[in-house]
Amino acid sequence: MPGFRGPRNSQIKSADTDIDTAATTLLSEIFINDSNGHSHNLATIPIQFGQFESNINTAKIYECSPLYNNDVVFAARAITTLDWAVYAFNTGHFVDNFTQQDRQCRVVLAADPYLEGRSCFSEFTDCKCILSGAADLLNHIRSSGDSSLIDGYIIHSHQLPSTSSVSKFWQLHATIITELHKLRGLSMFIAFLSLENDSHPLQQLDSSLSNRGWIITCQLISFPAYGDSVSGNCKVMIGVHSQCDSSVQPINIPNPPTVTPSPLSHFLWKPFNRRNYALSFSRSSKNFGKSISDSISEPDSTSQFSVSEPKPGASDSASHKVLYCLHPQNSDQDIQQGYEVCSTNHISKPWCPSPNDALFKNLYGIEFHEDGDTFVRQLSPFEFARCFQLHDDITYKLSHGQFQHCFDCGIPSRSSLSVLSLCCGHLSAIRDANIEIFDPRPTIAPAAMCPAFINGAVGTRLPDVTVWKQAYSDDPETCLIRDMINNPAKVVKENLIKVHHTYRMPEVR
């Protein structure tokens, strides 16, 4: 090789021909004696515990408990995790709030009538079973054969067009709740109810479930009272089954202390405050009535917009505030929804679910300042989604047009956290009341107990030292092994033959 300056002639060292006798013995045992490696400490024989007869030769083991018990692992996961079923993704408020609970909460069963909602379940939860509606959810519960425990069921109601549709909706969910309790051990359900729907079917739901052992409370909560920056309220129905514990009490949501929510201005995206996003000058601007693209010209007699005062009750002094309504020419000024301009020093108005061709669609307008003038633009869906204070990824997802129906009866984050924390605490108390765990003090020897964590059962404590000694004495092999350890002179061929071959090599050594 050109340029190589190393030694030209090097002797190749011969390979090490030393033979490992221990390895040879193992190979002989495995291949020749067909032991499959069960020799020379390559195998562990499980110890079994039970009741033995006095005659060792004809001993029978009763209630044998091998220590290879993977049910303990699954049961331990069960008592540290709360599994939920959820109908309708809504705003996804539960995704982030579940991570703030003392026990891990998982969505294991989900349903949503909209494709967009199902895609959100798939993206933001680990749920593997996502169905296309309440009817499919009921069929799955009945026919899947899955009997794993589901602790809670969350229901998000829609604004339904008629009383009959509301009645059918809640009749179906009453059946789902009943089947979940019967087949999956459901302990609690939470229903977020729209105030726009007829309340008579809800009274029938309350009566129907109460007759089946459910203890139900229904309360009105105000979102701003819990620190949310979205105006509105909803009814929350919470039901817990009377068979979950020896003493079950109704769950009442406590009133929070007074808190001032962040104003709308806190959630605005400043890059949107540009002239090219403006629809009109504000009514306080000297250029009101002029075209945005040609504000230097004098206002003509046919101005693009006109202003009207909001109707009484359009503003809520404790939440949002409507400044005025901005109407294009030739529009019906009696219709104000979708034409309102709101103050950014107050919280946001709620979502308007009714489809219309209004100026601001389902949202409203806001004022902003630029270049010494005041303009009006539409609040962007992204800014509106930020008011719910959800996870950033969910906020970005819901700001897209095809996902905005999720704000229909949308639940903001802080109100949700108050409700879910309360319910998760009760579910944890129910779980603790149904499970008994033995003394976990570190002074207890690790081999002294093996808790079996399963619902309704107690752990099984392993035998104490006295029972261990007695068991070793009653067994002829272990008794002989103990004698050979105490007296090495007994380690002879006659005694080794009586001992299982797994233990012979340690004895010889």
C-alpha positions as CSV (number, residue, x, y, z in Angstrom):
1,M,0.0,0.0,0.0
2,P,1.6,3.3,-1.0
3,G,2.8,5.5,1.8
4,F,2.3,2.8,4.5
5,R,5.2,2.9,6.9
6,G,4.1,0.2,9.4
7,P,5.8,-3.2,9.8
8,R,5.7,-5.2,6.6
9,N,5.9,-8.6,8.1
10,S,3.7,-9.1,11.2
11,Q,3.0,-12.5,12.8
12,I,-0.6,-13.4,13.3
13,K,-1.3,-14.4,16.8
14,S,-2.9,-17.7,17.3
15,A,-6.4,-17.8,18.8
16,D,-6.8,-18.5,22.5
17,T,-7.4,-22.2,22.7
18,D,-8.2,-22.3,26.4
19,I,-11.4,-24.2,27.1
20,D,-13.9,-22.9,29.7
21,T,-14.8,-26.0,31.6
22,A,-17.8,-24.4,33.2
23,A,-19.2,-23.5,29.8
24,T,-18.5,-27.1,28.6
25,T,-20.4,-28.5,31.5
26,L,-23.4,-26.2,30.8
27,L,-23.4,-27.2,27.1
28,S,-23.3,-30.8,27.9
29,E,-26.2,-30.4,30.4
30,I,-28.3,-28.6,27.8
31,F,-27.6,-30.6,24.7
32,I,-26.7,-34.1,26.0
33,N,-28.9,-34.4,29.0
34,D,-31.7,-32.4,27.3
35,S,-32.2,-30.2,30.4
36,N,-33.1,-27.1,28.4
37,G,-30.8,-25.1,30.7
38,H,-32.7,-25.9,33.9
39,S,-29.5,-26.6,35.8
40,H,-26.6,-24.8,37.5
41,N,-28.8,-21.9,38.7
42,L,-30.1,-21.2,35.2
43,A,-33.7,-21.6,36.4
44,T,-35.8,-20.4,39.3
45,I,-38.3,-22.7,40.8
46,P,-41.3,-20.8,42.1
47,I,-42.2,-21.2,45.8
48,Q,-45.8,-22.1,46.5
49,F,-47.7,-21.7,49.7
50,G,-50.6,-23.6,51.0
51,Q,-51.8,-26.1,53.6
52,F,-50.0,-29.4,53.9
53,E,-51.0,-32.7,55.3
54,S,-48.9,-34.3,58.1
55,N,-47.8,-37.1,55.7
56,I,-45.3,-35.4,53.5
57,N,-45.2,-38.2,50.9
58,T,-48.9,-37.8,50.1
59,A,-49.1,-34.1,50.7
60,K,-51.7,-32.1,48.7
61,I,-51.4,-28.4,48.2
62,Y,-54.6,-26.5,48.7
63,E,-55.2,-22.9,47.5
64,C,-51.8,-22.7,46.0
65,S,-50.7,-19.1,45.2
66,P,-47.7,-18.9,42.8
67,L,-46.0,-15.5,42.9
68,Y,-46.2,-15.0,39.1
69,N,-49.4,-12.9,39.5
70,N,-49.6,-10.3,36.7
71,D,-53.2,-9.5,37.9
72,V,-51.6,-7.5,40.6
73,V,-50.0,-5.2,38.0
74,F,-53.3,-4.6,36.2
75,A,-55.2,-4.1,39.4
76,A,-52.6,-1.6,40.6
77,R,-53.0,0.4,37.4
78,A,-56.8,0.2,37.9
79,I,-56.8,1.8,41.4
80,T,-54.4,4.6,40.3
81,T,-56.4,5.5,37.1
82,L,-59.9,6.8,36.4
83,D,-61.3,5.8,33.1
84,W,-63.9,8.0,31.3
85,A,-66.3,7.8,28.5
86,V,-67.0,11.1,26.7
87,Y,-69.8,12.1,24.3
88,A,-68.9,15.0,21.9
89,F,-65.5,16.6,22.0
90,N,-67.0,20.1,22.6
91,T,-64.0,22.4,23.3
92,G,-61.8,19.6,24.6
93,H,-61.7,21.3,28.0
94,F,-61.3,17.9,29.7
95,V,-58.0,17.0,27.9
96,D,-55.8,19.5,29.8
97,N,-57.9,19.4,33.1
98,F,-57.5,15.6,33.4
99,T,-53.8,16.0,33.7
100,Q,-54.2,18.2,36.8
101,Q,-56.0,15.5,38.8
102,D,-54.5,13.5,41.7
103,R,-55.2,10.3,39.8
104,Q,-54.4,9.7,36.1
105,C,-57.6,10.2,34.0
106,R,-57.9,8.5,30.6
107,V,-60.6,8.7,27.9
108,V,-61.2,5.0,27.0
109,L,-64.5,5.3,25.1
110,A,-65.6,8.3,23.0
111,A,-68.3,9.2,20.5
112,D,-69.0,12.3,18.4
113,P,-71.6,12.8,15.6
114,Y,-69.2,15.1,13.7
115,L,-66.1,13.9,11.8
116,E,-64.1,16.9,13.1
117,G,-64.9,16.0,16.7
118,R,-63.8,12.4,16.2
119,S,-60.5,13.6,14.6
120,C,-59.9,15.7,17.7
121,F,-60.5,12.7,20.0
122,S,-58.0,10.8,17.9
123,E,-55.4,13.6,18.0
124,F,-55.6,14.8,21.6
125,T,-56.5,11.7,23.6
126,D,-55.2,8.1,23.7
127,C,-58.7,6.7,23.1
128,K,-58.7,3.7,20.8
129,C,-62.5,3.3,20.5
130,I,-64.1,6.4,18.9
131,L,-67.6,6.0,17.6
132,S,-69.8,8.1,15.3
133,G,-72.7,8.9,17.6
134,A,-74.8,8.0,20.6
135,A,-76.6,5.1,18.9
136,D,-73.2,3.5,17.9
137,L,-72.0,4.1,21.5
138,L,-75.0,2.2,22.9
139,N,-74.5,-0.7,20.4
140,H,-70.8,-1.0,21.3
141,I,-71.5,-1.1,25.0
142,R,-74.0,-3.9,24.6
143,S,-72.3,-6.0,21.9
144,S,-68.5,-5.5,22.4
145,G,-68.2,-7.9,25.3
146,D,-65.8,-5.5,27.0
147,S,-66.4,-5.5,30.8
148,S,-63.5,-3.3,31.9
149,L,-64.4,-0.6,34.5
150,I,-65.5,2.9,33.4
151,D,-65.7,5.3,36.3
152,G,-67.3,8.4,34.7
153,Y,-69.3,9.5,31.7
154,I,-69.2,13.1,30.3
155,I,-72.1,14.3,28.1
156,H,-72.0,17.5,26.1
157,S,-75.5,18.5,24.9
158,H,-76.2,20.3,21.6
159,Q,-78.7,23.0,20.8
160,L,-81.4,20.8,19.3
161,P,-84.2,22.2,17.1
162,S,-87.3,20.8,18.7
163,T,-88.6,19.4,21.9
164,S,-89.0,15.9,20.4
165,S,-85.4,15.8,19.3
166,V,-84.3,16.9,22.8
167,S,-86.5,14.2,24.3
168,K,-85.0,11.5,22.1
169,F,-81.5,12.7,22.8
170,W,-81.8,12.3,26.6
171,Q,-83.8,9.1,26.4
172,L,-80.9,7.6,24.4
173,H,-78.3,8.8,26.9
174,A,-80.4,7.6,29.9
175,T,-80.2,4.1,28.3
176,I,-76.4,4.5,27.8
177,I,-75.9,5.5,31.4
178,T,-78.0,2.5,32.6
179,E,-76.0,0.1,30.3
180,L,-72.7,1.5,31.3
181,H,-73.5,1.0,35.0
182,K,-74.8,-2.5,34.4
183,L,-72.0,-3.7,32.1
184,R,-69.0,-1.5,32.9
185,G,-69.5,-0.5,36.5
186,L,-70.2,3.2,35.9
187,S,-70.2,5.2,39.1
188,M,-70.8,8.8,38.0
189,F,-72.0,10.9,35.0
190,I,-71.6,14.6,34.3
191,A,-73.9,16.3,31.8
192,F,-73.3,19.8,30.5
193,L,-76.7,21.1,29.5
194,S,-77.7,23.9,27.1
195,L,-80.1,26.4,28.5
196,E,-81.6,26.9,25.0
197,N,-83.2,23.5,25.0
198,D,-86.6,22.6,26.5
199,S,-86.2,21.7,30.2
200,H,-89.1,19.2,30.3
201,P,-87.1,16.3,28.9
202,L,-84.4,17.0,31.5
203,Q,-87.0,16.6,34.2
204,Q,-88.0,13.2,32.7
205,L,-84.3,12.2,32.6
206,D,-83.9,13.1,36.3
207,S,-87.0,11.1,37.3
208,S,-86.0,8.1,35.1
209,L,-82.5,7.8,36.5
210,S,-83.5,8.5,40.1
211,N,-85.8,5.5,39.9
212,R,-82.8,3.4,38.9
213,G,-80.7,4.3,41.9
214,W,-79.0,7.5,40.7
215,I,-78.6,10.4,43.1
216,I,-78.7,13.5,40.9
217,T,-78.1,17.2,41.4
218,C,-78.5,19.9,38.8
219,Q,-76.9,23.4,39.2
220,L,-76.5,26.5,37.2
221,I,-72.9,27.7,36.9
222,S,-71.7,31.1,35.5
223,F,-68.5,31.0,33.5
224,P,-67.2,34.4,34.6
225,A,-67.7,33.4,38.3
226,Y,-65.0,30.8,37.9
227,G,-62.5,33.2,36.2
228,D,-63.3,32.4,32.6
229,S,-63.1,35.2,30.0
230,V,-66.2,34.0,28.1
231,S,-69.7,35.2,29.0
232,G,-72.4,32.6,29.5
233,N,-73.6,29.9,31.8
234,C,-74.9,26.3,31.6
235,K,-76.5,23.7,33.8
236,V,-74.4,20.9,35.1
237,M,-76.2,17.7,36.0
238,I,-74.1,15.3,38.2
239,G,-75.3,11.8,39.1
240,V,-73.7,9.2,41.3
241,H,-75.1,5.8,41.8
242,S,-76.3,4.8,45.3
243,Q,-74.6,1.4,45.1
244,C,-71.1,2.8,44.7
245,D,-70.5,3.2,48.4
246,S,-72.2,2.5,51.7
247,S,-73.2,6.1,52.1
248,V,-73.6,8.2,48.9
249,Q,-74.4,11.9,49.2
250,P,-75.5,14.3,46.4
251,I,-72.6,16.2,44.8
252,N,-73.1,20.0,45.0
253,I,-70.7,22.4,43.2
254,P,-69.5,25.0,45.7
255,N,-69.7,28.7,44.8
256,P,-66.2,30.0,44.2
257,P,-64.8,33.2,45.8
258,T,-65.0,36.4,43.8
259,V,-62.6,36.5,40.9
260,T,-62.1,39.0,38.1
261,P,-61.6,37.4,34.7
262,S,-59.1,38.7,32.2
263,P,-60.6,41.1,29.7
264,L,-60.8,40.4,26.0
265,S,-57.9,42.7,25.3
266,H,-55.6,40.1,27.0
267,F,-56.3,37.5,24.3
268,L,-56.1,39.7,21.2
269,W,-53.4,39.0,18.6
270,K,-51.8,42.4,17.9
271,P,-50.6,41.6,14.3
272,F,-54.3,41.5,13.4
273,N,-54.7,45.2,14.4
274,R,-53.9,46.4,10.9
275,R,-55.8,48.6,8.5
276,N,-56.0,45.9,5.9
277,Y,-58.1,43.8,8.3
278,A,-60.5,46.7,9.1
279,L,-64.1,46.7,7.8
280,S,-65.0,50.2,8.8
281,F,-64.0,53.3,10.8
282,S,-65.4,53.3,14.3
283,R,-68.4,55.5,15.0
284,S,-66.2,57.8,17.1
285,S,-63.8,58.4,14.1
286,K,-64.1,61.6,12.1
287,N,-63.8,59.4,9.0
288,F,-66.8,57.2,9.8
289,G,-68.8,56.7,6.7
290,K,-65.8,56.9,4.4
291,S,-64.4,53.9,2.5
292,I,-61.3,52.4,4.2
293,S,-59.4,52.4,0.9
294,D,-60.2,56.1,0.2
295,S,-60.5,57.8,3.6
296,I,-59.3,61.2,2.3
297,S,-62.4,61.9,0.2
298,E,-65.4,63.5,1.7
299,P,-68.1,61.2,3.0
300,D,-70.9,60.8,0.4
301,S,-74.6,60.5,1.0
302,T,-74.5,56.8,0.5
303,S,-72.3,55.7,3.4
304,Q,-71.3,52.1,3.6
305,F,-72.4,51.6,7.2
306,S,-74.9,52.9,9.7
307,V,-74.9,52.6,13.5
308,S,-77.7,51.6,15.8
309,E,-77.9,51.4,19.6
310,P,-77.9,47.9,21.1
311,K,-81.2,46.6,22.5
312,P,-81.7,46.6,26.2
313,G,-80.2,43.4,27.7
314,A,-77.7,43.0,24.9
315,S,-74.9,43.8,27.4
316,D,-74.2,42.2,30.7
317,S,-72.7,44.6,33.2
318,A,-70.8,41.7,34.9
319,S,-69.4,40.2,31.7
320,H,-69.5,41.5,28.1
321,K,-70.5,44.9,26.8
322,V,-71.9,45.8,23.4
323,L,-70.9,49.3,22.3
324,Y,-73.1,49.6,19.3
325,C,-74.3,47.7,16.2
326,L,-72.7,48.3,12.8
327,H,-75.0,47.7,9.9
328,P,-74.2,47.7,6.1
329,Q,-76.5,49.7,4.0
330,N,-79.9,48.0,3.1
331,S,-79.6,45.5,6.0
332,D,-82.3,44.9,8.5
333,Q,-81.4,46.9,11.6
334,D,-83.8,44.9,13.8
335,I,-81.4,42.0,13.6
336,Q,-78.4,42.7,15.8
337,Q,-76.8,39.3,16.3
338,G,-73.7,39.2,14.2
339,Y,-73.6,43.1,13.8
340,E,-72.5,44.0,17.4
341,V,-69.3,45.8,18.2
342,C,-68.1,44.9,21.7
343,S,-65.7,46.4,24.2
344,T,-62.3,44.9,24.6
345,N,-62.1,46.0,28.2
346,H,-64.8,43.4,29.1
347,I,-64.9,39.7,28.6
348,S,-66.0,38.0,25.4
349,K,-69.5,37.3,24.2
350,P,-70.5,33.7,23.8
351,W,-70.6,31.8,20.5
352,C,-73.7,32.4,18.4
353,P,-74.6,29.0,16.9
354,S,-77.3,30.2,14.5
355,P,-76.0,30.4,10.9
356,N,-76.4,33.7,9.3
357,D,-74.9,36.1,6.7
358,A,-74.3,38.8,9.2
359,L,-71.3,41.2,9.0
360,F,-69.4,39.4,11.7
361,K,-70.9,35.9,11.2
362,N,-71.0,33.9,14.4
363,L,-68.8,36.4,16.3
364,Y,-68.7,40.2,16.7
365,G,-66.6,43.2,15.9
366,I,-64.0,45.0,18.0
367,E,-62.3,48.4,17.8
368,F,-58.6,49.0,17.4
369,H,-56.3,52.0,17.0
370,E,-53.7,52.6,14.3
371,D,-52.1,55.7,12.8
372,G,-54.1,57.9,15.1
373,D,-57.4,56.6,14.0
374,T,-59.9,54.0,15.2
375,F,-61.1,51.1,13.1
376,V,-63.5,48.2,13.4
377,R,-62.6,44.6,12.5
378,Q,-64.0,41.2,13.1
379,L,-62.8,39.2,16.1
380,S,-60.8,36.3,14.6
381,P,-61.8,32.7,15.5
382,F,-58.3,32.2,16.9
383,E,-58.7,35.2,19.4
384,F,-62.1,33.9,20.4
385,A,-60.7,30.4,21.0
386,R,-57.9,31.9,23.2
387,C,-60.6,33.3,25.5
388,F,-61.4,29.7,26.6
389,Q,-57.9,29.2,27.9
390,L,-57.5,25.7,26.5
391,H,-54.3,23.9,25.5
392,D,-52.4,25.7,22.8
393,D,-52.7,22.9,20.3
394,I,-56.5,22.6,20.8
395,T,-56.9,26.4,20.6
396,Y,-55.1,26.4,17.2
397,K,-57.2,23.4,16.0
398,L,-60.6,24.9,17.0
399,S,-59.8,28.2,15.3
400,H,-60.2,26.6,11.9
401,G,-63.5,27.0,10.2
402,Q,-64.6,23.4,10.1
403,F,-64.0,23.0,13.8
404,Q,-65.8,26.1,15.0
405,H,-69.1,24.3,15.7
406,C,-67.3,22.8,18.7
407,F,-68.0,26.2,20.4
408,D,-71.7,25.4,20.4
409,C,-72.5,25.2,24.1
410,G,-68.7,25.3,24.6
411,I,-67.3,24.8,28.1
412,P,-64.3,27.0,29.0
413,S,-61.4,25.6,30.9
414,R,-61.6,27.1,34.4
415,S,-65.3,26.2,34.9
416,S,-64.6,22.8,33.6
417,L,-61.6,22.4,36.1
418,S,-63.9,23.2,39.0
419,V,-66.4,20.6,38.0
420,L,-64.0,17.8,37.0
421,S,-61.8,18.3,40.1
422,L,-64.8,17.9,42.4
423,C,-66.1,14.8,40.6
424,C,-62.6,13.2,40.3
425,G,-62.2,13.7,44.1
426,H,-65.5,11.9,44.7
427,L,-64.6,9.1,42.4
428,S,-61.2,8.7,44.1
429,A,-63.0,8.5,47.5
430,I,-65.4,5.9,46.1
431,R,-62.4,3.9,44.8
432,D,-60.6,4.1,48.1
433,A,-63.7,3.0,50.0
434,N,-63.9,-0.2,48.0
435,I,-60.2,-1.2,48.3
436,E,-58.2,-2.1,51.4
437,I,-54.5,-2.1,51.3
438,F,-52.4,-3.6,54.1
439,D,-49.8,-1.8,56.2
440,P,-47.3,-0.1,53.8
441,R,-44.8,0.9,56.5
442,P,-41.1,0.3,55.4
443,T,-40.6,-1.7,58.6
444,I,-42.6,-4.5,57.1
445,A,-40.4,-6.8,55.2
446,P,-40.9,-6.8,51.4
447,A,-41.4,-10.5,51.4
448,A,-43.9,-10.3,54.2
449,M,-46.9,-9.3,52.1
450,C,-48.1,-9.2,48.5
451,P,-51.1,-6.9,48.2
452,A,-53.6,-7.9,45.5
453,F,-55.2,-4.7,44.4
454,I,-58.6,-5.5,43.0
455,N,-61.9,-3.8,43.5
456,G,-63.8,-5.1,46.5
457,A,-61.0,-7.5,47.7
458,V,-58.2,-7.2,50.2
459,G,-54.6,-8.0,49.9
460,T,-53.3,-11.5,50.9
461,R,-50.5,-11.5,53.4
462,L,-47.7,-14.0,52.9
463,P,-46.8,-16.4,55.8
464,D,-44.7,-15.1,58.6
465,V,-41.3,-16.3,59.7
466,T,-42.7,-19.1,61.9
467,V,-44.7,-20.6,59.0
468,W,-41.7,-20.3,56.7
469,K,-39.5,-22.3,59.1
470,Q,-42.2,-24.9,59.6
471,A,-42.7,-25.2,55.8
472,Y,-39.0,-25.8,55.3
473,S,-38.9,-28.4,58.1
474,D,-41.9,-30.3,56.7
475,D,-40.5,-30.5,53.2
476,P,-37.9,-33.4,53.0
477,E,-35.7,-31.7,50.4
478,T,-35.5,-28.3,52.0
479,C,-35.0,-29.9,55.4
480,L,-32.0,-31.9,54.0
481,I,-30.6,-28.9,52.3
482,R,-30.7,-27.0,55.5
483,D,-28.9,-29.8,57.3
484,M,-26.2,-29.9,54.7
485,I,-25.7,-26.2,55.0
486,N,-25.4,-26.4,58.7
487,N,-23.2,-29.5,58.5
488,P,-21.0,-29.7,55.4
489,A,-20.0,-33.3,56.3
490,K,-23.4,-34.4,55.1
491,V,-22.7,-33.2,51.5
492,V,-22.2,-36.7,50.2
493,K,-23.4,-38.5,47.1
494,E,-26.1,-40.4,49.0
495,N,-27.7,-37.1,50.2
496,L,-27.2,-35.2,47.0
497,I,-29.2,-37.8,45.0
498,K,-32.2,-37.0,47.2
499,V,-32.0,-33.3,46.3
500,H,-33.4,-31.8,43.1
501,H,-30.6,-31.4,40.5
502,T,-31.1,-27.6,40.4
503,Y,-29.8,-27.4,44.0
504,R,-26.9,-29.9,43.7
505,M,-24.2,-27.6,42.2
506,P,-24.6,-24.9,44.9
507,E,-24.4,-27.5,47.6
508,V,-21.2,-28.9,46.1
509,R,-19.6,-25.5,45.8
